[in-house]
């Protein structure tokens, strides 16, 4: 007999009184399946965050033959006329489902401010606590009925701006589950510790604790939490209780198997790359399959250097090494999603906080911060792929056509997955704030020519 189905209201009642015992009869597993099939969960976004600011001149906007061009060659892609770096061959084979925006233009060249701007859509403004993109999108696409979190952040490096990774005024309910983050901001996701880094800790009780004993202890703690929050309302108690309830829900269902990469074949794991970013992309695919609407995977560590793409020194050596991690992971992710019929409904966003200077500096062949003219990429998500938006000058220093602002870019990403960027949320200063700053100066212009409708 099939497990009975619960409405959202039923679930909220269970959350209010504790959820002990219900998983044993299959209630929560049924809810997880329903949530994954729910129309609002059919679209998802994977953010590939390139910590440090990747060089557009050595990835997606090469300038062969120019003094600024550097040492990398261009290669053709699956779309005639579009050429990218020789160190991204697998990505090149998927260009028919990709849109390169070569005309990003912002004014923020500081890591902290630029990270905040790209990840929230707003510059820091006094007391307003702007939410990160994952919190905003998961709020629109997510479901309270899922045993899995609606937002998962894999191997984040938060030192540049911790606030750029949090739920801001949306509150703890929309905070990410962070995987591969040790709680300090200097975590180094090295290749040799990815197995431990990508494991969600404490999902199972100690071997000498029975299920009944665990349930009894959880019930006792839930009662204490509920009593404390009722007598001491506030953000900190609420945040603690929310995180606790989410962890308990995940523990009590089969949904936690999503994080078990050992279920994948060795061939698949090898294809993504045996490193934190590669296995993080594989985990992202598994989470999308199970209805998680927003996952971000960060690539910003190389040989112990957490600044990764911040290539002031030895740009070409470091970009080549980072590309060798990025290419198999991203390329395999797209192929995997396509084979499973999920690429059309899953938007992949590739970006960092800014680009790098076209001119190579005198400091050991490096490139410095450059927000004036740089590149981002959108892929999948039902976009009209196989396109390039905008063009930079022959030396790469200026945008010649279709300058694209942060609001333009984020509004396009929202539209691609069915989110109205004009939707508003009430902020912590009791002022409504749009998901994207559509009414800025100049007003945001989504890139409509790449949108399916």
ABEGO torsion letter per residue (X at the ends): XBBBBBBAAAAAAAAAAEABGAAAAGAAAAAAAAAAABAAAABBBBBBBBBGGBBAAAAABBBBGBAAAEABBBBBBABBGBBBBAABAAAAAAAAABBBBAABBBABABAAAAAAAAAAGBBBBEABBBBBAAAAAAAAABBAABABBABBBBGBBAAABAAAABAEAAEAAABBBBBGBAGBAABBBBAAAAAAAABBBGABBBAABBAAAAAAAAAAAAAAAAAAAAABBEAAAAAAAAAAAAAAAAAABAAAAAABAAABBAAAAAAAEBBAAAAAAAAAAAAAAAGBABBBBBBABBGGBAAGABBABGAAAAAAAAAAAAAAAAAAAAAAAAAAGAAAABBBBBBBABBBBABBBABGGBBBBBAABBBBBBBEGGBBBGBBBEBBBAAGABBABGBBBAAAAAAAAAAAAGBBAABBBBBAAGBBBBABBAABOBBBBBBAAABAX
